[in-house]
Every structure is written in structure tokens, then in C-alpha cells.
């Protein structure tokens, strides 16, 4: 594996260690709160960037996050070298239009394909 791949993989693993136990929240404007997938991805990326002191990573989330305690979804962090890291998002509480959630990254990255 070239050095750049090792560096990217190391960065992803370091980021995953920092995401364990990370919390976030977002306000939404609906009777039944739901955080759109694109806004969820942006919020997760911002929290990761703040925790690591690095640029925002590329995060994708396949679905909206329903504002119901215990609801989970899986997002994906994609590194420049093509490796990926799974990220679990779990709703911890809902206060009106504010959805609070925890973010936890997988322990290991998937190599580039």
C-alpha cells in the first residue's frame, strides 16, 4: 500500500476514534421532526472536522433521520484514496424541532476497491 493510502487510512482510523461518543443536534421545521439526509451528512462532517482539526470529510447518508429516540441510520465517510468508514447515527432525544444524536464510527475502514 503506498504511503498516501496509509496516511489516508490512518486519518480515517484516527477520525473514527474521535467520533466515538460524539454528539450533535440540529433543528428542523416539521410537526414530526425529520432531519434531511443531506443536512445530516453536513452536520456529521462538521462535527468530525471540529473533533479532528482537519477539513470536513466527504460524508453521505442514504436516508433522512426520523426524530424518534432510538432511531438509527448508517452514513459513510469516503477518503480521497477510495477507502470508506461506516458511521452510525442514533437519536438520543428530541426537543420540539431539535433532534439530538450520537455519532459513532466503525473501528476499521474498508479498503479502496
Protein Blocks (a to p, Z undefined) as FASTA:
>chain_A
ZZklmmmmmmmmmmmmmmgopacddddddfbacddfklmmmmmmmmmmmmnopacddddd
fbdcddbehiacddddddfkopacddddddfbdehjaccddddddfbdcddZZ
